[in-house]
Amino acid sequence: MGNLSPQPKSPIVGDQTLQIEINTDKGIAESAFQTHGLRIEGLSGLPWTITTDSGKIDPRSGAITIEPSAGIPTQHLLIKGSLDALDWTLKYDLTGIGRITKSLTITPKKDLLVKTVSLWNGRSETAPIVSSTTLQDIAAFYRQKNEGLFVSLDFPYSKIMREGTTTAVTYPPYQKLKAGQTYTFHTLTIGATNLTNKIRYGFDEGEVDAMDTYVQERFTPRFQRPMFVSACINNRYTQLQGDAVFYTMKDHPTFSFNPDILKREMELLPKLGMEYYQLWTGPFDSVSDDPDPSFVKQTVREGRKLGLRLGDYSGTQEMFCGHYNEHRNSLENHPEWGISRADVCFGNPKFVKFYKDLVVKNAKRYGFEIHCLDFLNIHPCDATNHGHPTGQDSVYEQIKGLVEILEGLNAVSPEMMTWSNSGNWAELLPKIAWANPNLYLTDPFIADPWQGLNMTRLLDDARRQQMVSLHYTRFVPYRNFTNCQYFFSQNSVVPDIRNYQYGALSSIAVTPNLCLAEVRPWMDHLPEQSQKEVIDFYKKWTDFLKSNYGLWTKTYHVGGNPGGKEVEVYSHAKGDHGFVFLVNPYYWNQVVSVLPDRSLGFEGLGQYEVTERYPIERRRIVGLNAIGPAGASFNVEVPAQTVIVIEIQPAPKTITEPRLYGVPGTVEQTKDGYVVKTSGQQGVTERCIVMLPKTENSVTEVSVRDVPKQPLRLWSPTPISEVVINGSSVAFDVMFRRDKAPSDLRQWRVQKGTLADGLAAGWSAEIPNATEMQLPMFTNYVFSLTPDTKPGPIHVGPLAEFCGAYVENAFSEVQETWIDLKTGLKSKLLVGPLMGNKTSPSYHVQNPIEADDAKTWWVSTSFHLPFNYMIGAEPPFDDHQLLVFPFTDPSRVVQIKAWINGVPLDVNRYLYPRNRALSCFYADLVGSAALGGKTNKLVVYFEVN
Ligand SMILES: [Zn+2]
């Protein structure tokens, strides 16, 4: 890669990745830009322009000095100039690899009102791509084949405007300057982008990556550890009534109510790994003796002892919080504040000072280290007495005021964390993260027809969808997001205790931060054993994130986008070590191919070993002798509704101890060989490889002990098959005793027909002449990390809406199993390579029936249920075995009926409490005609519009 050729009087600033040439032949100009050694054709521009009350000013005239003046690319360039109206200093500094930051300082010679400033005025025939929110513009992107650059103001507001062939990145400081007063504008950064031509959500992954790095590196992130936070709010009892929110406070700890529950909650949170805890009331809702200042101080002290940092809340422009405004505080009954409703605007210095002084004073008074800001509602303001220009330009002034408040709070303590809440914070992305590092942008909501029977889990999926889409469209680093696992909507068909782990892990798949809200009220209703499980789980994974935080400052993403019906693959890796999260939110299993290369953050990884960290702690088999060859991918079958977490690291060079792959457990030496002590779900077959240190001996026999001892009347074998030895090591399949529980039902027989015709023909018991096929039809593709292997779109009819069925919570037990490996000098066992089971996805072959436009369908399948409850001795609803009928869009379903073993089955619709326009169909197998220990015939009729 060469440099932009230096000409006389043409200094160059930059590095090998980005260079800017400054030409002073005719005035001053940014005369050329080069990224990755290639010149961006036809791009040049004026270094700066400002508009003032006495017209437009730019640096094309007047005397100029440049240091250094020419030659080799420099990392710092200083240009000084003198105009009639002002003296100016422009600095170019290399602030990162391929990133140059510009800074402009002016000293007017007479009083001057600076209305707008543009540190970027790029002339180009082709307009750049501009990323925007509705309130402001984020960055301009210039693209040329495989390289390009971005231009961004280093402030969470800018406007990017094109006039003729010039694009300006501008903002309205609206600053009155006195003669001789020196003033520095917000800086602006130009960064090289390396285009990958892989587009997600409209932007090239290379652009997203460059912006993410810029946001993380332009200003040092405040937190070099995960942000774990909780709040005392108990929204379960929300009832909106006039200006009051809530019904009961009896289960609700605050500084003023229920100190006993507050104490209990404070003791619980650190056990879950939480560090920050936000409490009410905040300074606006308080009065002088409520909350009692000595109680607040004492509570903060007690929190510190527990490792908990406490803090409060304010409602931005609303100030007051309808949930907690016990004393009905208002601006009217606080005349001493000197603020009227008409003053309220973050663009109004008087209001900003009042707000900042109050929240900062309160934080300092009590030693608070968290402040939550809610209800943000910045919009153009037309007030003429707020000291800002009216309309759109007022938005800059308001964001500046908000940032000033955030920075005031941040200055209270190095550990202070401001935490955005609801409102229009997303409008200020991504750069508001510099002042407000923890972005929680909305209370949980769901807008897309995600299929499921647990509200909390569905909200976690929707949050991940929000975080991922905002990462790609607004370039927010994942380290600045948080998912609030909010246990406030407990009205689910299946309980949170079976879903919270998925919710937590699918969140930390993308972000290191976690908020647990209403966790104590949820846990209060759990039995002691489940409480212990919840505590152990969160402690384990919050500790894990703390020790691996460095890897979580970057999230690698391959595979599907959330909601795209494919497994999502997220990775956190550096060098030859990392963790990969495979997230399958859907009701059908999918096979993904994982290639631990640069796309997942791995570099220099040779032969590798894969350890599953969740759901089963075990080493996985990925190749010959269980080891992954250098540079090779491996396939993983990700079961429906599951997150798999795997750790990838270099394989051991030699084995000195027995090493177990494929199943969890241990290998222990016995008098005539070894015993493998393992366990697995009943009926599941697992491939197992035992690598043993090299000796003269081979495995001569593999047999299962009757341990733990089974009752004779229920005795069930544990088959061992496919035994292969190689040297002293051995591979075999083990099927854990008893029948396998059903999960996703994929093999179906389908036939079009109306309800009346089918009933008349007896199809509810048996559908003759039906077509065999696998459902859902769109998932039979191979999913590969190389995008070109995916077949193109095909026409599908309404049958595609039906995604098969899933048996939720079918009875299954873990079977402890002891396997003896006898060793000796001579073995009669088969000798061969030690390989895993081939997990390979099948290609989809289209059947003509898929394109049929019929809207009424009969479909049937069968499944074996190992056990069903009888004689009315039945568990509570939470423990029922259910059938789930996921549809692509359940709102299209006009009618659905089902029969099990020829007997009608009630199909119910679960309307999601957080959006009752969305739903999922299910049926209860307990009390139905489904038989335990037998194969059951399921027939479904449905009509879609
Ligand atoms: Zn205003």
Boltz pocket constraint, residues with backbone or C-beta under 6 A from the ligand:
constraints:
  - pocket:
      binder: B
      contacts: [[A, 344], [A, 345], [A, 346], [A, 347], [A, 348], [A, 381], [A, 382], [A, 383], [A, 386], [A, 388], [A, 394]]
      max_distance: 6.0
